[in-house]
Amino acid sequence: MSAAVEGPKEFEIKFSVDHVAIDRIFKLKLLDRPSFGRAQRVQTVYFDTAENHLFNAGITLRWRKLGSRKPVMTFKVAGSPTASLFERTEIEVPAGQNGIDLALFGTDISNHVLKVTDGSELLPRYQTSFKRIVTEIRSSQSAFEVAIDEGQFIDSDQAWPLHELELELKSGSPNDMLDFAKVLAIKAGLRLEMTSKSERCFILAGVQKQKRYKEEKQRIHPEMQLDAVIVGILAEGMRHFTDHIQPFRDEADARSVHQMRVGLRRLRTALKAFDKAFPQGSFAHFSARARELASGLGLARECDAFQELVFTQPLAHRNCPDDAKYLEASLISLRAQAYAGAMDVINGLGTTLFILDLQSYIARRGWRSEITDLALATLTETADRFAKRTLDDLLAKAKKRGKALIEKSDEERHEFRIALKKLRYNAQFFAPLFKNAKLYRNWSDNLVPLQNSLGISNDLAGAQEMLNRLSAQELGDFSCSAGFILGWFSSQTETADAKIDKQWKKFRKMQTFWN
């Protein structure tokens, strides 16, 4: 949706704070308390349809009154596909006499909102009421505002506390503000807040977006230079990860854990591909940090995957052993521990610094200053040449690892599966560079079943490891259920083995969409 609206950009970083954190910031002299002006009351009303059209489209439409100033209306939407996580398009106009008047925004925005809402009535949905104190920080190259907000998120019949610290760029480069945000995070122990105030209102009221994540195929296009494509692919991976942080904090659900890990895996795959082409340290550094974060979420995901599989397949059988209740109790216990660990990882300083550091690296295109002049020239080429070389190389490696596939050991098959996964992710990244959408879908549709078949033998090894972990919980003997599960996995592996060779032979003969 964001591509349909252009306008001034807002660059804003937010942290969750409380009174203890605010006092710590002032005691450490990270901010000067006397420099803040007098507190002003801010009243905000957020508008949407009864069906939450704007919320689902990532659009904010609000009426706001700051202190004694005249009220204003604001339209906000995510920036361009290659924009920073912290950047949004923001258009503000004086408010009309009767709440929201779309006509005051002009034809482009009013038509855009009407299209998104399908003409449904806009209603006042939620409010915020808070006191704000503000100061400004200036450097030789930039200026940004620091605001501390304390008040409430308000629904019609309930309220929740609001405590935030916001940094908003007023002029110059965002890198100075990113550096200051990092200092606040490290010295004051602050945690990034990944949702806007309007999104928090909806989430706190129990509203969920219909689609939390949708891959943006138009993030890159055939005419783009490689330098811009690197930005787009890394930005997409970051959004895939960060879009699921707040849902995980709020709900601690299996989908969020899985999608955060997928986002980090996609990021690592891209970083490794770029590191091979432009070896300079930073790509490998961020890949290692992404892997560390993913590892911290690993046990939570393994518990969810095991639960989803065994309780819908082998343990759903009418002949399921009676001791399955002890296995279930053990899994509940281990999952609670795993989720507590995953929450510590997501709320920890490491995650905040990873996001800030990688955003800064992308914003300043740090790879430019770390590579040779010859490689720098490559960045100005159209990206399709780089994509072809990368995909050809990955396909060749997969074919090499796939020779005599049926005779391979479990470990060798796992390496082959990883090679295919790298090939698939890179194909997803670069597919928009080639105008062969139908050929790409056919190619991809034949790769997925092969990966699934290969994954079953990997699931058997994972099931054995998980059963050992569950046994260590010492909540009862479930040895009969364990044998039942392993027997089922073994039979599934035999069935998959009968398909793998045929699936692989078919796939490797397919025409590639990039040639």
N, C-alpha and C positions, 0 to 999 in steps of 0.2 A: 504493500500500500504506500510506503514512504516515497517511492519513486514518483508518485503522482503529485507531490507537493514539494516545492522548493521555497526556501526562505532563510532568514537569519538562523544561525546555529547557536545552541546553548551547550557549553561544555561544563559539566557539573559532576563532582564526586561527593558521595555521601557516606557518612559513618553513623552507626548506631552508638549512642552515648547514654550515660546516666549521670546523676549528680556526682558520683565518685569519680567518673572519668573526666568530667568537666573540671572538677577541683584539681585533679592531677595535672591536667593540661596547663592550668594557670600556675600551679606550684612549680612545675618544671620550666615555666616561662617560655613554653612553646608558643603561647599567645599572651598578649599584654591585656589584662582585664580593663585597665582604664581607657584603652583605645576604643573599646566598644561603645557605641552610642546608647542612648536610652532605649529601653525595651519598647517595642511597638506591638500592638495586637494585630494579628493577621487572621482574617475570616475568609474561608474558601468554601465554595460550593462546586461539586463535580457533577457534570451532567452526562447522561447516557440514556439509551433506550431501555425499556423494560427487559429486552432480550440481551442486553450488554453488548451491542454491536461494536461500540467504540473500544471498549475494554478488550474484546477479542481481537480487534484489529491493531492494538497497541497505540491507540489515540487517546489523548487527554483533552478534554474540553472543560474549562473551568471559569468561574466568576470569582474574583478576588478583590478584597479591600484591605489595604495596608495602612494602618494608623488612620490619620485624618485625610489621606489622599483620596481622590476620586476612584471608584472601582474600575477594574479593567477585566477584559475577557482574554483568555489565552488558549491557543490551539498548539498542542505539542504532538510530535510524532517522531519515531526513530529516524535517524539520519540515513544517509546513503548506505548501500550494502557494505561498502568498504570503510564506513565510519567507525570511530572508536565506540566502545561500550558506553562511554560517558558523554557522547555527543547526540543531541537531538535537534530537530528543527523546531523553533519556537517563534510563534507569531502572536503579538499582543496588540490589542486595540482598546480604546475606551469603551466601557460597557454601555449598553443602551438602557432605556428606562425600565424594560421588562425582562430582566434576566438575560438569557442567551439570545442574541439576535445574529444569526449566521451571516446575514447580508452585510454586516459591518466588517467581516473578514475579507470580503471581495468574492468574486465569482468562482475562482479556482477552488478555494477552500470550501465554500458553501456547497458547490456541486460535488466535491469529493466526499463531504460528510453525508450528503443526501444519498450518494451512491452506496457508501459503506452501510448506512442505516436502513437502506431500502425504503427511505421516506418515512420511517417510524418516528413517533413523537419523542422529542428529547425531554427528559424529566430530571429534576434535581434528585440525585441518588444518595450522595454522601457528602459530609462536611469535615473540615478540620478547623480547629480553633487553637491558636498557640501564640505565645509571646516570642518575639524574635529580637536578638541583639546582633549587631553587625559591625565588623571592622574590615579594613582593606589592607592587603599586603602588596607592596610594590617591590619589584626588582629592577635591574637595569633594562630588562627586556619585556617584562610583562607585569600585569596587575590582576589580582583576583580578590574576590570578596569571600569572607568567612562569616557564616551565619550560624548561630546556635538557636535551635527551635525547641521549645518546651510547651506542651499542651495536650490536645486530645484529637484522636480520630473519632468521628461521631457518625453513628447510624441513627435511625429514627428512634430507637428505644434502648441503645447501649453505646458505650464509649470505651476507648482503649487509650492507654498513655502514648504520647508521642515525644520522643527525645532523639533529636538528630543534630549532626554537625554537617553543614554543607560548604563545599568550596565551589565557587562559580567564577570561571574565567571572564574577565572584563576586557582585557586586551593582551596582545602578544602571544607567545608560544604556550601551549598547554604543558610542555615539559617541566617548566618551573613549578607549576601547580602539582603535577604528578610527583615531583621530588619532595615537595612539602607534605603531600599526603602520605608519602612513605615514611617521612620523619615522624608524623603524628601516629601512624600505625605502629611503628617500632617502639618509640619512647613512651607513648601513652597507652599502648595496647589496644588500639581501636580496631573494630571490625567493620569491613565494608558493608554497606546496605545496598543491595542490588535491585531494589524496587523503588519506584517513585511513590510519592504520598498518595496519589490517586490509586495506584495499583494496590497499595497497602490497605486502603479503605475497602476495596472489593474483596481482597483476600481475607481480611479479618472478618468480613461479613459472610464468609463462606462461599463466595463466588469463585468458580474455577474457569480459567480460559478453556475454550473448546479445543484449541490446539496450542500447546505450549511451545512446540518447536516444529518448524517446517523448513526444510532445506531450501535455500534461496538459489534457484538455478541461475538467476540472472546476476549473481554476484560478480561473475566474470563473463566476458564475451570475446569473440574471435579477434577483434581489433586491438585488444588491450596488450600493452607491453608487459613483459615478464615481471618487472618491478611491481606494477600495480596488481598483477595476478597473485603475487606472493602476499601482498597486503590483504587481498580479498579472501584468499584461502585461510590465512591465519585468523582473520577477523571472524570468519564463519565458524571455525573450530572453537574460538573463544566464546562466541555467543552460544554455541551448542552446550558448552560446559556451564556457563554462568546463568543461562536461562533457567536452569533447573536447581540452582542453589537455594533460592528462597522457597520454592515448593518443597524441597527436602527439609529445610528448617521448619516449615510450618506443618508438614504432614508426615515426614519421615517415611515416605512410601517407596515401594520397590521400583516404580517407574523412574523416579527422580534419580535414584542411585545408579540404575542402569544407564540412563541417558547422560549423566555426568561422566561416567566411565567411557561411554562411546565418544563423547566430545573430546575427552582427554586422549583417547586412542587415535582419533582422527588428527588431532593436533600433533601428536608424536609422529604419525605417519608422514604428515606434510613436512615437519621440521627435519626429519631424517632425509627425505627426498631433496630438500633444499641444501642440507648440510653436505650431501654427497656431491652436489653440483658446485657449491660454494663453501668449501670447508674453511671455517674461520672461528669456530669455537662457540659462538653464541647460540646457533641453531641446536647444537648438541647439548649445550647447557640447559636450554629451556626444555628440550626433550626429556632430559634426565629428571628435571623438576616435575614435569607432567607425569612421568612414570611414578615418581614417589607419591604424588597425590592419588593417582589411580590405585596404587598398592594399598593406601590407607582405606580405600573404599572396597577393596577386593573381597574381604570376608563377608561383608554385608551382602554383596551381590551373589557370592557363592551360596549363601544361606537361602536367598530368595530363589535362585535358579534351581537349587536342589528341592526346595519345598514345592515349587511350581511343577516340577517334573515328576517326582516320586508320588506325590499325593493325588495327581491326576492320571497317573499311568499305573505302575505296579501296585501301589498301596490302595488304589481304587478298585482292585479286583475283588471279587466276592470271596476268594480264598485267602485274602490278606491275613497274615498271622495276628494273633491277639496282642502280641507284645508291641505292636505299632504305636500304641498309646505312649510307651516309654520313649520311643524314638521321637515322637511329636513333642513331648515335654522337653526333651533334650534340645531339639531344634529351636523351640521357643526361647529357651534359656540362652543358647549360643547366639541366636539372632539378636536378642536384646543387647548382649555384650558387643556384638559386631556393630550394631547401629549406634551405640554410645560412642564407640571408637570412631566411626565414620563422622558423627556429628562433631567430635573434637577436632577432626582433621579439617572439616569445612569451616568451622568457626575459628580455627587457629590462625596464628599470624602467618604461617607458611602459605596458606591459600590467598590471603589478602595481598601478601608481597608478590606472589606469583602473578596475580592479575595485574597489579600495578606495574610490575617490572616488564611483563610482556606487552602490556598496552603502551608503555613508554617506548619500548624497542620497535613496535610496529609504527607508532606515530612518527618517530624520527627516522624510520627505515634504517635501523642501525647496521644492517648488513652492508650497506653502501660503503661505510667507512672502514670495513674490515676485510675487503676482498681486493684482488689485484685489478689493475686498470683494464686488463683484457676481459676479466670476468665482469667488470663494471659495464663494459660495452655490451655484453650479453643481456644485461638487464633491460636494455633499450629495444631489444628485438621483440617481435610478436611472440607470444607465449606458446603458440602451437608447436614450434620447432622443439622447444624444451620439453613440452608434454610428450611429443612423439618419442624422443630419445628416452625419456623416463619410462614410459609405458612399454616400449620395446625391450628395454633392459629388464624390467620386472617380469615381463612375460617369458623372456629367455631363461631367467632364473627359475621361474616356476616350472617350465618344461624340463629343465635340468634336474630339479628336485623330484619331478614326477616320473622319471624313468623307472621302469620295472616297479610300478607303484604297489602292486599286490604283494610283492616280496619285501616291501619296506617294513622296518621295525616301527613300533608305536612312536618312538622318539623322532624317527625320520619322517613319519607321516605328519606329526605335529609341526615339524619345520616346514613341510610342504604346505600345510594348512595356513601357516603364518605368511608364507610367500604369496599365497592366493589372496589372503586378506589385505596385504599391502597393495597388491595389484588392483583389487576391487576398490579400495579407498581412493587410490590415486586416479582410477578411472572415473570415480564420482567427482573428484575435484575438477578434472580437466574435460569432462564430457561437454560442457557448454562451449568449449573452444572449437568443437567440430560439429558441423551441421548434419549429423547423422543420428538424430534422436531415435528413430525406429531401429536402426542397426545397434545402437548402444543398448536399448531396452532388451533386444533379443539376446545380445551378448551377455548382459548382466543376468537375465532370467535363466540362462543356462549355467552360469557360474554359481548362483546361490544354492541349488540342490546339491552340487558337488561339495560345497563348503559344509552344508548341513550333514551330509553323509560322513564326511571326514570328522565332523565334530562329535559324532556319537562315540567313537572309540576314545576320544579325549574325555567325554563325559564319564565313561567307565572308570578311568583313572581318577577323575575328580570325585566320583561317588565314593570310591574306596577311601580317599583321603578325608572326605567329609564324615563318613561313618566313624573313622578313627577319632576325629575331633568330637563327635557327638558322644561317643563312648566315654571320653574323658570327662564329660559332665557328670557322670556317675548318678544318673537319675533313674536307673532301672536297666535291666537286661533286655535288649532288643535284638539278640543275635539271630533269631528266626527271621525277623523282618529284614535284617541286614543281608542274610543269605538270599532271601526272596528278591530283594532289590538288585543285588549283584548278578543273580541269575537272569533277571529280566534284561539288564544292561548287556550281558553277554549275548543273549539272543538277538537283541537289537543290533549289536555290532556285527554279528554274522550276516544279518539281513542287509545292513549297510554295505558290507564288504562286497556283496554280490552285485551292488549297483555302481560302486566307485569306479571300477575300471572302465565300464561302459560310459559313464558320465564324463570321465576325464578324456577319453578318446574323442568323444563328440565335441567337447569344449575346445580342445587344443587345435581342432581342424577348422574352427569357426573363423569367419572373416572378422578382423578387428575393425572397430569403428573409427580408429584414428589413422588408418592407412587406406 
